[in-house]
Amino acid sequence: MAKKIPFNVVFASDEDPGFPASELNTHGPTVHGWRSAVDSRLSTHDIILRFHQPAKIYRIQLLAHQYLIPEKVELWLHYSPKSMPSTPSSQYFDFLGFVALADNANTNYKSRELQSVTVNPRRGTHLKLRLIGAHCNELNSTQQIALMAVNVLGEDLETAALSEGDEHVASETAPIDTATGELALASICDDLLFSMYVEESIVHYIRELEQRKVKAVSMERFEYARKLKLCMTALRTAGERLGRYALAKRQAVQQEDFSAAKLRKEQIEMYRACVLKQLQVEQLLENEGALSQNDQSCEIYAGGKPSLPAAPSLQDVAHALAEAVSNPKSNSVQLEKSPSHEVGTVAPVAALHLHAKSHDELPQSPRLPMASRHSSPMSSRQGSLRRRNKSAPRNSYEDYEERAIPTLRHSNTNEFLRECQGNALLEADPNRSRSRLNDRERRQAALPILVFGSELVELFYSRQFQDREDGLVRLRSFLKEQETDEAASNEHAASPNKVARSAALLLHRAVRDAVYSVFNQATETVRVLFLEYVPGRVSPNEVARCVDRLLPELLAKSGDPSARLHTLAQHTILSIAACPQVAEQHLVAPALSRSVGSGTHQRLAMSRLQMLEQLVHTQGSSTDKHSGLTCRALSDCGCSGIHHPAEPVRKVAERILLLVYKVNPRLVRKQLPPDDDITRRNLLYRQLFTEFDKLDLERKQELLEVHNSGNDAELMQPTTSTDASRLLKSKSGMALGTSVVGNGYVSCNGKQQYNEQLKRSMQSASNSRKGSATNSESTEETTPKINCMFCGWSCPGSDASQLDRHYWKTCPFLTKCPQCSQVLEVAALNYHLINECEAKESYVVCTRCTESVHKQLYELHQMEDFCRELKTGAARCPLCHDDVHLPLDGGWKLHLLSAGGCPGNIRKRNLKKSN
């Protein structure tokens, strides 16, 4: 039986860079096909195909373009029993004949012609297509020609048959199907009309089901075979629909409408999963052995053709994604139960027989490649016949119910133009029709319709952004009127809880709007809801439900690339957090104080940390473990933020850690690495510990001033025992002995004893800090000057940012990690890549030169000249791969700082330019 012969294009006389000849190697709904060059002066265009294995050819199928149509296509075949060059010359090819193509004018260039040519069985290894001439039309101003697909049907030659028989003509005849009189195919998937318009994954399933059907017939499992046949028919219809969705996804990508492309991708996955589940494909495949229920009748296959699930529209997909984000618990969306979309009756493609000669019209938008099946003997030289009966049922390719992708519907650049057009329509027809709600939307907005009325809800679902703005203004007025009319009781008025819930449902849709003016009105309405309507009216549980619905959308908007969008989203979130009932339940801070991963986008991480910092300033820290503002939660969030790749995120995280350090320094230091020389080599930790030292010094100086002024004041100060113990524990960090006299007075002897112990503790602490306080006191006595502790660079002044800039960019003793961009010493780079870096799993130590090498480059590294044995008493420089001799400190300084030192040190040259 004939099957598809795989081939590769090995030669093309010319091609358009956007439509190469290699596109002919594959078949599918999204292939582009081959197209000749724009400025080509060739009268004939040759394309040579090489089969993967020698084959006996029975049929050749050609699918032409709808308007870039060649006048005729010549077919040449070559057979070489032994290995020959991939592109043999023209003298080795045998002429088979040619195919004449119609100009396609009577179909208005909306259809594609499929020519199926049956040839006498011939052995071949190469097929040459010579395309001659071009049909002139108004759409083909460049005189190009194109070929959408080529398909070769035949059989592979066995090794024994290669050495015997005639090299050119075979005595066997082509296998014929006795039922149809056409060429017998091993699989229906091998036909070009099938493979060009059915999605690839569905083709794979149909091939497996065909194999199961052959086995079922041989084992006389006829009920199982009947189910397989019905399943393949239904899968073919579903595969055509998926092919159209894939084509629409490709068009969205070409138009750079990636939001629509994402929706198309989700639409394909959702519909494919529903089809496979409803048709029970996994059960019919019997991957784990024969199943008894396959031999019994079931409901879905009881009648004729099984019904397919409803195809999800883009609105369904967008709603499902939004529900998945807002309610992660409901991971499955039962699209097949949605009554709002019905599947029309689709005529199966099997109605197009192989011997029919017909053209199928393309829909206007989007353009979808259509073809008719046409089979003619080699003696026929004319084009295919057209379908004359206009009342005949349209095939499945014409049932394209999807609308064009609205690429400019939410474009901010066309906002003014849309506003002008909307105003003109409003002036022409003040009562212009507004889009009505469908059944699904009415079910979603059942409660808002009951509370606010259908007229206001229809404004939120309107396609005109002016209507959506009007709806938000009306909702805001409704909430304010409810506030003023609270005294006037109304028996039929909705409860505040229902009003808040309904408003949150509508605002959840509005805050996701892509038009800035609508989003601006939505955020203002959110602030009115939480700051004016909610306090004193809505129950705490309903407030929590409203925040859970709106907060994720606002957090997503806070990471928007537009500055005005993410600033407005931040302001709205902070306004929600300022609501008394929201602050009492701690609904916002836990979402902001989550750990910031290194993969979190910079803008989103920056917005979260900035809002968290503002909450700490306004609400302060809390001891409630569920508040999200405990010292431990803030410390965890700050420690995760200082390791973010973006510097602005790290700066905000440092400020949060400093705020927590003022309250609980011991907890913050416990979260960080130990404060020693090795840790301070890291520039990030050095800056952070320097700020900690400044805070410790300020705290100690404050304590000294307080207690020195206390000695000069009255000897007896009225206070309570509780206040005295709190002061001693918070200021000194340890429990000091105090003597409390009756009636709430502290004695003079106790105060003197406290001062002596405080001075001793300060002196011991300052000695253990490696002279940090001493250095700060000496810098105050002398002229301010900044010195680099590595290279000796100095700069007059007291601006610490200059030293940080020197460390980050110009210090020749430091370098950046190529993986995590951390600034560290050159001498410690190899150790860092193996033990400390985030990508340490990808690096190994070279056994020869002891350098750290990426695993994928290890073999190439050992082939390099600089990979040599390390000398005794030396270290290897990771920049220039030279040996640095002992003593290590002096050797590294001489190697990195001298004029003739490390040739791979780029910072040395940058330092000279800056000087």
C-alpha positions in Angstrom: 0.0 0.0 0.0 1.2 3.5 -0.8 2.5 5.7 1.9 4.1 9.1 2.2 7.7 9.2 1.1 9.8 11.5 3.3 12.2 13.8 1.5 14.4 16.8 1.9 14.9 19.8 -0.5 18.5 19.7 -1.6 18.5 22.4 -4.3 16.4 25.5 -5.2 17.4 27.8 -8.0 16.1 30.8 -6.0 13.9 31.5 -3.0 12.4 34.3 -1.0 14.3 34.6 2.4 10.9 34.7 4.2 9.6 31.6 2.3 12.6 29.2 1.9 12.4 25.9 0.0 12.9 24.0 3.2 9.3 24.8 4.1 8.3 22.0 1.6 9.9 19.4 3.9 7.0 19.5 6.3 3.2 19.5 6.1 0.8 21.3 8.4 -1.7 24.1 8.8 1.1 26.7 9.6 3.6 26.0 6.8 4.5 28.9 4.6 5.6 27.1 1.5 8.2 28.0 -1.1 8.2 31.3 -2.9 10.5 32.6 -5.6 12.7 35.7 -5.1 11.1 39.1 -5.6 13.6 40.4 -8.2 14.3 37.1 -9.9 14.9 37.2 -13.6 14.8 33.5 -14.1 12.1 32.2 -16.5 12.2 28.7 -14.9 12.7 27.7 -11.3 14.0 24.3 -10.3 13.5 22.5 -7.0 15.2 19.1 -6.4 13.9 16.7 -3.7 15.9 13.8 -2.4 14.1 10.9 -0.8 15.4 9.5 2.4 15.4 6.0 0.8 15.0 4.8 -2.7 11.3 4.4 -3.4 8.8 3.3 -6.0 6.6 6.3 -6.9 2.8 6.0 -7.5 1.4 9.5 -7.1 2.7 13.1 -6.8 0.6 15.8 -5.2 1.1 19.5 -5.7 -0.7 22.3 -3.8 -0.5 25.7 -5.5 -0.8 29.2 -4.1 -4.0 31.1 -4.4 -2.6 34.0 -6.6 1.2 33.3 -7.0 0.5 30.5 -9.5 2.9 29.1 -12.1 1.6 28.3 -15.6 2.8 24.7 -15.5 5.1 22.4 -13.4 7.3 19.8 -15.1 8.1 16.5 -13.2 11.5 14.8 -13.5 12.6 11.7 -11.7 16.1 10.3 -11.1 17.1 6.9 -9.7 20.6 5.9 -8.6 21.1 2.4 -7.1 24.3 3.5 -5.4 25.3 6.6 -3.5 25.6 9.7 -5.7 25.8 13.4 -5.0 22.9 15.0 -3.3 22.1 17.3 -6.3 22.7 15.3 -9.6 22.8 17.3 -12.8 19.9 17.6 -15.2 21.2 14.9 -17.6 20.5 12.2 -15.0 16.8 13.0 -14.7 14.0 11.3 -16.7 11.0 13.5 -17.8 7.7 12.3 -16.5 5.4 15.0 -17.9 3.9 18.3 -16.7 0.9 19.7 -14.9 -1.0 22.8 -16.1 -2.4 25.1 -13.4 -5.4 27.4 -13.8 -5.1 31.1 -13.3 -7.8 31.0 -10.5 -9.4 34.2 -11.6 -13.0 32.9 -11.4 -12.6 32.2 -7.7 -11.3 35.8 -7.0 -8.0 34.2 -6.0 -9.4 32.8 -2.8 -8.8 29.1 -3.3 -5.8 26.8 -3.8 -5.6 24.2 -6.5 -4.5 20.7 -5.5 -3.2 18.5 -8.4 -2.8 14.8 -7.8 -0.9 13.1 -10.6 -0.9 9.3 -10.8 2.1 8.0 -12.6 3.2 4.6 -13.7 5.2 3.0 -10.9 8.8 4.2 -11.2 11.8 3.8 -9.0 13.5 7.0 -7.9 15.8 8.7 -5.4 15.4 12.3 -6.6 12.4 14.3 -7.9 12.9 17.6 -9.7 10.1 20.2 -10.1 10.6 22.8 -12.8 8.1 25.6 -12.5 7.6 27.6 -15.7 6.0 31.0 -16.2 3.6 32.9 -13.9 -0.1 33.8 -14.2 -0.4 37.6 -14.2 -3.0 39.1 -11.8 -3.5 42.3 -9.8 -2.3 40.7 -6.6 1.0 39.4 -8.2 2.7 42.6 -9.1 6.2 41.2 -8.6 5.7 38.2 -10.9 6.5 35.7 -8.2 5.4 32.1 -8.1 4.9 29.9 -5.1 4.3 26.3 -4.2 2.6 25.6 -0.9 3.3 21.8 -0.5 4.5 18.7 -2.3 3.6 15.2 -1.4 5.0 11.9 -2.9 3.2 8.7 -2.4 4.8 5.3 -3.0 6.6 2.4 -1.3 10.1 1.9 -0.1 12.3 -0.5 -2.1 13.7 -3.4 -0.2 17.4 -4.1 -0.3 16.9 -7.3 -2.3 14.9 -5.5 -5.0 17.6 -2.9 -5.6 20.0 -5.3 -7.3 17.6 -6.9 -9.7 15.1 -5.8 -12.3 15.1 -2.9 -14.6 16.5 0.4 -13.3 13.8 2.5 -14.8 10.5 0.7 -15.3 9.0 -1.7 -12.8 6.5 -4.4 -13.9 4.3 -4.1 -10.8 1.2 -1.9 -10.9 0.1 0.5 -8.3 -2.1 -0.9 -5.5 -5.8 0.0 -6.0 -8.5 0.2 -3.4 -11.3 -2.1 -4.7 -14.0 -0.1 -3.0 -13.2 3.3 -4.4 -11.1 2.5 -7.4 -8.4 4.9 -6.2 -4.9 4.4 -5.0 -4.8 2.4 -1.8 -3.1 4.3 1.0 -1.5 2.8 4.1 -2.9 5.6 6.2 -5.4 8.4 5.5 -2.8 10.7 7.2 -0.5 10.3 4.2 -2.8 12.3 1.9 -1.8 15.9 1.4 -5.2 17.3 1.9 -5.3 15.6 5.3 -1.9 16.6 6.6 -2.1 20.2 5.4 -5.2 21.1 7.4 -5.2 18.8 10.5 -3.2 19.7 13.6 0.0 17.7 14.0 -0.8 16.2 17.4 -4.2 15.0 16.2 -2.5 13.3 13.2 -0.3 11.4 15.6 -3.3 10.1 17.5 -5.1 9.1 14.3 -2.1 7.1 13.1 -2.0 5.2 16.3 -5.8 4.6 16.2 -5.4 3.3 12.6 -2.9 0.7 13.8 -5.1 -0.3 16.6 -8.0 -0.7 14.2 -6.0 -3.1 11.9 -5.1 -5.2 14.9 -8.7 -5.2 16.2 -10.0 -6.4 12.8 -7.4 -9.2 12.7 -8.5 -10.2 16.3 -12.2 -9.9 15.3 -12.8 -7.2 17.9 -15.4 -5.5 15.7 -17.1 -3.4 18.3 -13.6 -2.0 19.2 -12.9 -1.4 15.6 -16.2 0.4 15.1 -15.3 2.7 18.0 -11.9 3.4 16.6 -13.4 4.3 13.2 -15.9 6.8 14.7 -13.2 8.2 17.0 -10.9 8.9 14.0 -13.7 10.6 12.1 -14.4 12.9 15.0 -10.7 13.5 15.6 -10.3 14.6 12.0 -13.0 17.3 12.4 -11.5 18.4 15.7 -8.0 18.4 14.1 -9.2 20.8 11.4 -10.5 23.2 13.9 -7.2 23.0 15.9 -5.4 23.6 12.6 -7.4 26.8 12.1 -6.6 27.9 15.7 -2.9 27.2 15.1 -3.0 29.4 11.9 -4.7 32.2 13.9 -2.0 31.9 16.5 0.7 32.2 13.9 -1.0 35.3 12.4 -1.1 36.9 15.9 2.6 36.3 16.4 3.4 37.8 13.0 1.3 40.9 14.0 3.2 40.9 17.4 -0.1 40.7 19.2 1.3 38.3 21.8 -1.7 38.6 24.2 -3.9 37.2 21.4 -1.3 34.5 20.6 -1.3 33.5 24.3 -5.1 33.2 24.2 -4.9 31.1 21.0 -2.3 28.8 22.6 -4.5 28.3 25.7 -7.5 27.8 23.4 -5.7 25.0 21.5 -4.6 23.2 24.7 -8.1 23.5 26.3 -10.0 22.3 23.3 -7.5 19.4 22.6 -7.8 18.2 26.2 -11.6 18.4 26.1 -11.7 16.4 22.8 -9.4 13.7 24.0 -11.2 13.4 27.2 -14.7 13.2 25.7 -13.7 10.8 22.9 -11.9 8.6 25.4 -8.8 8.4 23.3 -6.5 7.2 26.0 -8.8 4.3 26.8 -9.1 3.4 23.1 -5.3 3.3 22.6 -5.0 0.6 25.3 -1.4 1.5 26.1 -1.5 -0.8 29.2 -3.2 -3.8 27.5 -6.6 -4.8 26.2 -9.6 -3.4 28.0 -12.9 -5.2 28.2 -15.0 -2.1 28.2 -13.7 -1.3 24.6 -15.6 -4.4 23.4 -18.8 -3.2 24.9 -21.1 -0.5 23.7 -21.0 2.9 25.4 -23.2 6.0 25.4 -20.8 8.2 23.4 -20.4 5.7 20.6 -23.9 4.2 20.7 -25.2 6.2 17.7 -23.4 7.3 14.6 -20.8 10.0 14.7 -19.9 11.0 18.3 -20.5 14.5 19.4 -17.6 16.9 20.0 -17.3 19.3 22.9 -18.1 22.9 22.4 -15.2 24.9 21.0 -14.0 27.6 23.5 -14.0 31.1 22.2 -11.3 33.6 23.1 -13.7 35.2 25.6 -14.1 31.8 27.3 -10.3 31.3 27.4 -9.7 34.8 28.8 -12.4 34.3 31.5 -10.9 30.9 32.4 -7.4 32.3 32.8 -8.8 35.1 34.9 -10.7 32.7 37.1 -7.6 30.6 37.5 -5.6 33.6 38.7 -8.3 34.9 41.1 -9.4 31.4 42.3 -6.4 29.0 42.1 -8.4 26.2 43.7 -10.6 25.7 40.7 -8.0 24.5 38.3 -10.4 22.8 35.8 -12.9 24.6 33.6 -15.7 22.5 32.2 -16.0 24.0 28.8 -18.1 21.2 27.5 -20.9 22.1 29.9 -21.2 25.7 28.8 -24.5 26.2 27.0 -23.6 29.6 25.7 -21.6 28.2 22.7 -23.0 25.6 20.4 -21.1 23.7 17.8 -22.6 23.8 14.4 -22.8 20.8 12.1 -19.6 20.5 10.3 -19.4 18.4 7.1 -16.6 15.9 7.3 -13.7 16.3 4.9 -14.1 12.7 3.9 -16.9 13.9 1.6 -14.2 15.2 -0.8 -13.2 12.1 -2.8 -9.9 11.7 -4.4 -11.3 11.7 -7.9 -13.3 15.0 -7.4 -12.0 18.1 -9.1 -13.2 21.1 -7.1 -12.1 24.4 -5.6 -13.0 25.5 -2.0 -13.3 29.1 -1.3 -11.3 30.8 1.4 -12.9 33.0 4.1 -12.1 36.7 3.8 -10.5 37.2 7.2 -8.2 35.7 8.3 -6.8 34.1 5.1 -6.8 30.4 5.5 -5.1 28.1 3.0 -7.8 26.1 1.2 -7.4 23.5 -1.4 -9.5 21.0 -3.3 -8.6 17.5 -4.0 -7.9 16.9 -7.6 -6.7 13.8 -9.3 -5.9 13.5 -13.0 -3.9 11.2 -15.2 -0.7 12.4 -16.8 -2.5 12.8 -20.1 -4.8 15.6 -18.7 -3.2 19.0 -19.2 -6.0 21.3 -18.2 -6.9 22.9 -14.8 -9.3 21.4 -12.3 -13.1 21.8 -12.6 -14.9 24.2 -10.3 -17.9 23.5 -8.2 -20.8 25.0 -10.1 -23.6 24.2 -7.6 -23.6 27.1 -5.2 -26.3 25.5 -3.0 -24.1 22.5 -2.3 -23.1 22.0 1.4 -19.9 23.8 2.3 -17.1 21.7 3.6 -15.5 22.0 7.0 -12.8 24.4 5.8 -15.4 27.0 5.1 -17.0 26.8 8.6 -14.6 29.4 10.0 -16.7 31.0 12.7 -13.9 32.8 14.5 -13.8 36.5 14.2 -10.7 38.5 13.2 -8.2 39.2 16.0 -8.8 42.8 17.4 -5.2 43.9 17.5 -5.9 47.6 18.0 -8.8 47.4 20.3 -6.8 48.1 23.4 -4.0 50.2 21.9 -3.3 53.3 24.0 -1.8 55.0 20.9 -5.2 55.1 19.2 -7.1 56.2 22.3 -7.6 59.7 21.0 -8.8 58.4 17.6 -11.3 56.0 19.2 -12.6 58.8 21.5 -13.2 61.1 18.5 -15.0 58.3 16.6 -17.0 57.4 19.7 -18.1 61.0 20.2 -19.1 61.3 16.6 -21.2 58.1 16.9 -22.8 59.5 20.1 -23.7 62.7 18.4 -25.1 60.9 15.4 -27.1 58.4 17.5 -27.4 59.2 21.2 -29.3 56.0 21.8 -26.8 53.8 20.0 -27.2 50.1 20.7 -25.0 48.7 23.5 -23.7 45.1 23.5 -26.2 42.9 25.3 -25.1 40.4 27.8 -25.0 36.8 26.8 -26.1 33.9 29.0 -22.6 33.3 30.5 -22.1 37.0 31.3 -25.6 37.1 32.9 -24.7 34.2 35.1 -21.4 35.9 36.1 -23.1 39.2 36.9 -26.3 37.9 38.4 -25.7 39.6 41.8 -24.5 43.0 40.3 -27.6 43.0 38.1 -29.8 42.4 41.1 -28.1 45.2 43.1 -27.3 47.8 40.5 -29.6 46.9 37.6 -28.9 45.5 34.1 -28.3 48.9 32.5 -25.3 49.8 34.7 -23.8 46.3 34.4 -24.1 46.4 30.6 -21.9 49.5 30.7 -19.1 47.4 32.3 -19.4 44.7 29.6 -19.6 47.2 26.7 -16.9 47.2 24.0 -16.8 51.0 24.0 -14.4 52.3 26.5 -16.5 55.4 27.0 -19.3 53.2 28.2 -17.0 51.5 30.7 -15.9 54.9 32.0 -19.5 56.0 32.4 -20.3 52.8 34.3 -17.5 53.4 36.8 -18.6 57.0 37.3 -22.2 55.8 38.0 -20.9 53.1 40.4 -18.9 55.6 42.3 -21.9 57.9 42.5 -24.0 55.0 43.7 -21.6 54.3 46.5 -21.5 57.9 47.6 -25.3 58.2 47.5 -25.5 55.1 49.7 -23.3 56.9 52.2 -25.4 60.0 52.3 -28.7 58.2 52.3 -27.8 55.9 55.1 -30.3 57.5 57.5 -33.2 57.0 55.1 -34.0 53.3 55.5 -35.3 51.4 52.6 -36.8 48.0 53.0 -36.0 47.0 49.5 -32.4 48.3 49.5 -29.6 45.7 49.2 -27.5 45.1 52.3 -24.0 46.7 52.4 -22.4 43.3 52.1 -24.2 42.6 48.8 -23.3 46.1 47.5 -19.6 45.6 48.4 -19.5 42.1 46.8 -21.3 43.3 43.7 -19.0 46.3 43.3 -15.9 44.1 43.8 -17.1 41.8 41.0 -17.5 44.7 38.6 -14.2 46.3 39.7 -12.4 43.0 39.2 -13.2 43.3 35.5 -12.5 47.0 35.4 -9.0 47.0 36.9 -7.9 44.5 34.2 -8.9 46.9 31.4 -6.0 47.8 29.1 -7.3 51.4 28.5 -5.6 53.7 30.9 -8.6 56.1 31.3 -10.8 53.1 32.3 -8.1 51.8 34.7 -7.8 55.3 36.3 -11.5 55.5 36.9 -11.5 51.9 38.3 -8.8 52.7 40.8 -10.6 55.8 42.0 -13.7 53.8 42.5 -11.8 51.2 44.5 -10.5 53.9 46.8 -14.1 55.2 47.3 -15.3 51.7 48.1 -12.7 51.0 50.8 -12.1 54.4 52.3 -15.7 55.8 52.2 -18.2 53.0 51.9 -16.7 50.0 53.7 -15.8 51.5 57.1 -18.6 50.9 59.6 -20.9 49.1 57.1 -19.4 45.9 55.6 -18.6 42.9 57.7 -15.0 41.8 58.1 -15.5 38.6 56.2 -16.9 40.4 53.2 -14.1 42.9 53.3 -11.6 40.1 53.2 -13.4 38.5 50.2 -13.3 41.9 48.3 -9.6 42.3 49.0 -8.8 38.7 47.9 -10.6 39.5 44.6 -9.0 42.8 43.8 -5.5 42.6 45.3 -4.0 40.1 42.8 -5.0 42.2 39.8 -3.6 45.3 41.4 -0.4 43.6 42.3 0.0 42.4 38.7 -0.6 46.0 37.5 2.1 47.3 39.9 4.7 45.5 37.7 3.4 47.1 34.5 6.1 48.7 32.3 4.2 52.0 32.1 5.2 54.3 35.0 1.8 55.8 35.4 0.1 52.4 35.6 2.3 50.9 38.2 2.4 54.1 40.2 -1.4 54.3 40.2 -1.6 50.6 41.2 0.8 51.2 44.1 -1.2 54.2 45.4 -4.5 52.1 45.2 -3.0 49.2 47.1 -1.7 51.5 49.9 -5.1 53.2 50.0 -6.8 49.8 50.5 -4.3 49.0 53.3 -5.2 52.3 55.0 -8.8 51.1 55.4 -9.3 50.4 59.2 -11.1 47.0 58.6 -8.3 46.0 56.2 -5.6 47.0 58.6 -7.2 45.2 61.5 -7.3 41.9 59.5 -3.8 42.4 58.0 -5.0 41.6 54.5 -2.4 43.5 52.4 0.9 43.2 54.2 1.2 39.3 54.0 1.0 39.5 50.2 3.7 42.1 50.1 6.1 40.6 52.6 6.6 37.3 50.7 10.1 36.4 49.8 11.4 38.0 46.6 13.0 35.3 44.4 15.8 36.0 42.0 13.5 35.2 39.1 10.9 37.8 40.1 10.7 40.6 37.6 12.5 43.8 38.6 9.5 46.1 38.4 7.2 43.8 40.3 9.8 43.1 43.0 10.5 46.9 43.2 6.9 47.8 43.6 6.3 45.1 46.3 9.2 46.2 48.4 8.4 49.9 48.1 4.9 49.3 49.2 6.1 47.2 52.1 8.6 49.9 53.2 5.7 52.5 53.1 3.6 50.2 55.3 6.4 49.8 57.8 6.6 53.6 58.0 2.9 54.1 58.4 1.8 51.1 60.4 5.0 50.1 62.1 6.0 46.5 63.0 3.7 44.1 64.7 3.9 41.1 67.0 1.0 39.3 65.4 2.5 36.4 63.3 -0.3 36.7 60.8 0.1 40.4 60.1 3.0 40.1 57.7 4.8 43.0 59.5 6.6 41.0 62.2 10.3 41.5 62.5 11.0 38.0 61.3 8.7 38.3 58.2 10.3 41.7 57.3 13.8 40.3 57.8 13.1 37.3 55.6 11.7 39.5 52.9 14.7 41.9 53.1 17.3 39.1 53.1 15.7 37.6 50.0 15.6 41.1 48.3 19.3 41.9 48.8 20.2 38.9 46.6 18.0 40.1 43.7 20.0 40.7 40.4 18.6 44.3 40.1 20.4 47.0 42.1 17.3 49.1 42.7 15.6 46.1 44.3 18.6 45.5 46.5 18.6 49.1 47.7 15.0 49.0 48.8 15.6 45.6 50.6 18.6 47.2 52.4 16.4 50.0 53.7 13.8 47.5 55.0 16.6 45.6 56.8 17.8 48.9 58.4 14.2 49.6 59.6 14.0 46.2 61.2 17.5 46.5 62.6 16.5 49.5 64.6 13.9 47.4 66.3 15.5 44.0 66.6 19.2 44.0 65.7 19.9 40.6 67.0 17.3 38.9 64.7 18.7 40.7 61.6 22.3 39.7 62.3 21.2 36.1 62.9 19.6 36.1 59.4 22.8 37.3 57.7 26.3 35.6 57.5 28.7 36.2 60.3 30.4 39.6 60.4 34.0 38.8 59.6 36.7 39.6 57.1 35.6 36.9 54.6 32.0 38.1 54.6 33.0 41.8 54.3 34.9 40.9 51.1 31.5 40.9 49.5 30.6 44.4 48.6 26.9 44.0 49.4 27.5 42.7 52.9 30.3 45.3 53.5 27.9 48.2 52.8 25.1 46.6 54.9 27.4 45.9 57.9 28.8 49.5 57.7 25.3 50.9 58.0 24.7 48.5 61.0 27.8 49.9 62.6 26.5 53.4 62.1 23.2 52.5 63.8 25.0 50.8 66.7 27.2 53.9 67.2 24.2 56.3 67.1 22.4 54.1 69.6 25.4 54.1 72.0 25.9 57.8 71.7 22.2 58.4 72.4 22.4 56.3 75.5 25.5 58.2 76.7 23.8 61.6 76.2 20.7 60.4 78.0 22.5 59.1 81.0 25.0 62.0 81.2 22.2 64.5 81.2 20.5 62.3 83.9 23.6 62.7 86.2 23.4 66.5 85.9 19.7 66.6 86.7 18.0 65.8 90.0 19.2 62.8 91.8 15.8 61.4 92.3 13.7 61.0 89.1 10.1 59.9 89.3 9.5 56.8 87.2 8.0 53.3 87.5 9.7 50.0 87.8 8.3 48.8 84.5 9.6 51.9 82.6 13.0 51.5 84.1 13.4 47.9 83.2 12.1 48.5 79.6 14.6 51.4 79.2 17.5 49.3 80.4 16.7 46.3 78.3 16.0 48.2 75.1 19.0 50.6 75.2 21.8 48.5 76.5 20.6 45.2 75.0 21.2 43.3 78.3 19.7 43.2 81.8 21.6 45.6 84.0 21.2 45.7 87.8 19.0 48.5 89.1 17.8 49.3 92.5 14.2 50.5 92.7 13.1 52.4 95.8 9.6 52.4 96.9 7.0 55.0 95.6 8.5 54.7 92.1 11.9 56.4 92.5 15.3 55.1 91.3 18.2 55.8 93.8 21.3 57.7 92.9 23.6 54.8 93.7 21.7 52.6 91.2 22.0 55.2 88.5 25.8 55.5 89.0 26.1 51.7 88.9 24.2 51.6 85.7 26.4 54.3 84.1 29.6 52.4 85.0 28.3 49.1 83.6 27.1 50.9 80.4 30.5 52.4 79.8 32.2 49.1 80.3 29.8 47.3 77.9 30.3 50.0 75.3 34.1 49.8 75.5 34.1 46.0 75.1 31.7 46.2 72.2 33.7 48.8 70.4 36.9 46.7 70.8 35.2 43.7 69.3 34.0 45.6 66.2 37.6 45.8 64.9 37.9 49.4 65.5 34.9 50.6 63.5 34.0 53.2 66.1 37.7 54.3 66.4 37.9 54.7 62.6 34.7 56.9 62.6 36.1 59.1 65.5 39.4 59.5 63.7 37.7 60.5 60.4 35.8 63.2 62.3 39.0 64.6 63.8 40.9 64.7 60.5 40.0 65.9 57.0 37.4 63.6 55.4 39.1 61.3 52.9 38.0 58.0 51.2 40.5 55.2 50.8 40.2 51.9 49.0 41.3 49.1 51.2 42.4 47.0 48.2 44.2 49.1 45.7 45.0 52.2 47.8 42.9 54.6 45.7 41.8 57.7 47.6 39.5 60.5 47.0 38.9 63.6 49.2 35.4 64.0 50.6 33.0 61.9 52.6 30.6 60.7 49.9 30.4 56.9 50.4 28.8 56.5 47.0 32.1 57.4 45.3 33.8 54.4 47.1 30.9 52.2 46.1 31.2 53.3 42.5 35.0 52.6 42.6 34.4 49.1 44.0 31.7 48.4 41.4 33.4 49.6 38.2 37.1 50.5 38.5 38.9 48.8 41.4 41.5 46.5 39.7 41.6 44.2 42.7 37.9 43.3 42.2 35.9 41.7 39.4 32.4 40.7 38.7 31.2 37.1 38.7 30.2 36.1 35.1 27.2 34.2 36.4 25.6 36.2 39.3 27.4 39.6 38.7 28.5 39.7 42.3 31.6 41.9 42.9 34.4 40.1 44.7 38.2 39.8 44.8 39.9 38.4 41.7 41.8 35.9 44.0 38.4 34.6 45.3 36.7 34.1 41.9 37.6 30.5 41.4 36.5 29.6 45.0 33.2 31.6 44.5 32.2 29.8 41.3 32.7 26.4 42.9 31.2 27.0 46.4 29.2 30.2 46.6 27.7 31.2 43.2 24.1 30.5 42.3 25.4 28.5 39.3 27.9 26.5 41.2 26.3 23.3 40.1 27.5 24.1 36.5 31.2 24.5 37.4 33.9 22.0 38.2 37.6 22.3 39.3 40.1 21.5 36.6 42.3 18.7 37.9 45.3 20.1 36.0 45.3 23.9 36.5 42.9 24.1 39.5 40.7 26.7 37.7 36.9 26.7 37.9 35.5 25.6 34.5 32.0 25.3 33.2 31.0 21.6 32.7 30.1 22.1 29.0 33.5 23.7 28.3 35.6 21.4 30.3 37.0 19.3 27.4 37.7 22.5 25.4 39.4 24.0 28.4 41.9 21.1 28.8 42.8 21.5 25.1 43.9 25.1 25.6 47.6 26.0 26.0 47.0 27.9 29.3 45.6 24.7 31.0 48.9 23.5 32.5 50.1 22.1 35.8 50.1 24.7 38.6 53.5 25.3 40.1 54.2 24.7 43.8 53.6 27.7 46.0 51.6 29.6 43.3 48.0 30.5 42.5 46.3 30.8 39.1 44.8 34.1 37.9 41.3 33.5 36.5 41.6 36.6 34.2 44.9 35.9 32.3 45.5 32.3 33.4 49.1 33.2 34.6 50.7 31.9 37.8 50.8 34.3 40.8 53.8 33.5 43.0 53.9 33.7 46.8 53.6 35.6 49.0 50.0 35.6 48.0 49.1 39.1 49.2 52.1 40.7 47.7 52.0 38.5 44.6 48.4 39.4 43.9 49.0 43.1 44.4 52.1 43.1 42.1 50.2 41.0 39.5 47.0 43.2 39.5 48.3 46.7 40.2 51.6 46.9 38.5 51.9 48.5 35.0 53.1 45.3 33.4 50.9 43.0 35.4 47.7 41.1 34.5 47.0 41.6 30.8 43.4 40.3 31.3 42.5 42.9 33.9 40.2 45.4 32.1 39.7 47.4 35.2 43.3 48.4 35.3 42.9 50.2 32.0 39.6 51.8 33.1 41.3 53.1 36.3 44.0 54.8 34.1 41.3 56.5 32.0 39.4 57.7 35.1 42.5 59.0 36.6 
